[in-house]
Amino acid sequence: MNTFAGPAFSGRTSQLARRLTDDGPGVWGLHERACEMAARGEPVCLLSVGDPDLPTLPSTIAAAISSLERGRTHYAPGRGELSLRRTIAEIETRASGKPCHPDEIVIFPGATNAIYSVLACLVDPGEDVVVAEPMYVGYDGLFRALGINAVTFPLDAAGGFALDLAAVQATVTPATRVLLLNTPGNPAGNMIEPAQLRELAAWCLQRDIWLVCDEVYSMITFDRSHTSLRKAASVLDNVVVIDGLSKSHAMTGWRLGWTVSTLALADRLLEFTSATLFGCCQFVQDAAVHALTNDEDYIAGVRDEYRRRRDSVCQRVAAIPGLACEVPAAGMFVMVNVAGTGLDGLAFAERLLDQGRVSVLPGVGFGESCRDYVRISLTQSVAAMAPAFDRIEAFVATLES
Ligand SMILES: Cc1ncc(COP(=O)(O)O)c(C=O)c1O
């Protein structure tokens, strides 16, 4: 008989779980409050999330159903279905002009998990990742989960959140393991110049640093097309590109993303994902093949729709005294500077939700430099956003009086 009687059950969780306990600036709390108000039937206009309102292509849904009916409900290969990896490799080869082998691609349930897996395979706890500020809010949780340090370089807010090469290079130290870039960027829709990508890839290679580029908004560009890090870089040894279907194909809930890397890193990622996931759904991967091979008109339509929304939002913002914005070159968001109203972004968003029933995301969630900003998502039609902007205009007018 085991006579051990230890202390009473403490419910203690791991350091990882405790690191994830949120102590952020309450940005998502505001969005959750907006969702609760909407659930109670209040007429809230949600402009705070990056989940496209557009439908997934109907024939992609049909492809998933047909796949399910064919019994594609089993474990899939750890690296991902060959048909999907071949499809992505062909797209990559065409886009970059550099041959991409299907085995250099690993499929994940969404870009978030792909980034997590890449960082887990490249960075040890306590080591540094260099990343832009402002940055996509979702990165913070990944850094915390892995116990890695985020060291930030500033984007130039006054210059459309452009990347300053010198600022990046001044931030990198011998302790840097990974430089994580995001182009087109969330929250600002900024696009990194191909020449900068090329220079950074070579510069990082010389310093034994991995260059990882999150390109999930690659297909939602308005003024010029996206140049992938893989296309820009001369040598691909230290290059990892991450993409997925969530944004471009309005497939957030399907959870489908991928990495393109060297074969050696893809092998490590395969081991990691085999240990932690054991493969992604077969029928989702079949649908992804369909989505990626039948998307020319669909993507053009998605791009036109977001462009219309961007133009409408920027016009409305420009006409409201106290608000200002740069016109984003890409993506699904507009960053609005609210300093002219006398409020910071957090107070503006809180009061706009209470008084105007419109939810926007306080910019501080993306970094301290965006304290005076709110982020408006382009996830409602121009017609649906019009009354929201009437309310924003009326709310701002109350601040001036
Ligand atoms: C820059 C960026 N990366 C990754 C993601 C997450 O993508 P996924 O839905 O594929 O996990 C988002 C979602 O908002 C994002 O904005």
The ligand as a Gaussian input file, in Angstrom:
#p B3LYP/6-31G(d) Opt

LIG

0 1
 C       -0.580000      38.138000     -39.709000
 C       -1.411000      36.958000     -39.365000
 N       -0.832000      35.741000     -39.300000
 C       -1.544000      34.643000     -38.994000
 C       -2.893000      34.728000     -38.722000
 C       -3.645000      33.477000     -38.364000
 O       -3.939000      32.733000     -39.512000
 P       -4.643000      31.298000     -39.407000
 O       -6.118000      31.527000     -39.354000
 O       -4.231000      30.610000     -40.661000
 O       -4.124000      30.636000     -38.182000
 C       -3.538000      35.961000     -38.754000
 C       -4.968000      36.078000     -38.407000
 O       -5.490000      37.127000     -38.171000
 C       -2.781000      37.101000     -39.097000
 O       -3.346000      38.309000     -39.154000

